[in-house]
């Protein structure tokens, strides 16, 4: 559901009308948020996704070392 059009101002000073949660500034190409509190939501989401990816890579490395590499190297 689109939001009501609202003028938003980017950090570079460019002002434009937005009706989405996150828009991109045409002048500097930075993200501009409809509500100021949404900026932290995207940062936390990115940190969560990064943490999940690191956990999966760590788990796969552990499985490889314990179940595949160790038996092959002990022969």
N, C-alpha and C positions, 0 to 999 in steps of 0.2 A: 504494500500500500504506500503510494508516494506521500511524502510530507508536504506541508504547505510551503510554497516558495518563500525563501527567507534570504535576505542579503547576508553574505558571509565575507569575512576579510581574511586574506592569507597573511602570513608573516612578512611577506615582501611588500604588503600594502595594497595589493590588488583586491578590489571588491567586486563580487559578482553574485548573482542570484542562484541559489541551489535548492533543490527539492529532494535530495538524496542524503543518506547518512554520511557518505564519504564521497567527495568530489575532488577533482584535480585542478589546481590553479593553471590557467592557460599561460601565465607569464613565467613562472618558475618551476612548474611541474611538481609541486609538493602537494601532499594530501591535505585537504581542508575538510574539517568535520562540521556537521550541522549542529551537534551538541558538543560542548567542550569535554564532557566526561567520556565520550566515545573514543577519544585518542588513547586513553589507557586500556580500553577494551581490546583494541587491535594489537597493542604492545604485548599484553598478557597472552593473547591468542598465539602470537608469533613465538613467544617464549615457550608456551605449552607444546606447540608443534615441534620446535627444535628439541625440547627435552624428550619427547616421544621418539623422535628419529635417533637421537643419541642412545637411548635405552635399547632400541631394537638392534642397532649396530653392535652395541656391547654384548647383548644376549647372543647374537649370531656368532660373534667372535668367540665367546665362551663355548658355545656348542661345537664349533669347529675345532677348537683346541682340545676339548675334553673327549669328544666322541670320534673325531676323525684323525687329527694329527697325532695325538698321544699313542693310540694303538699302532699306527703305522711306523712311528719312530721307535717303538719299543721292540720291534721284530729284529 
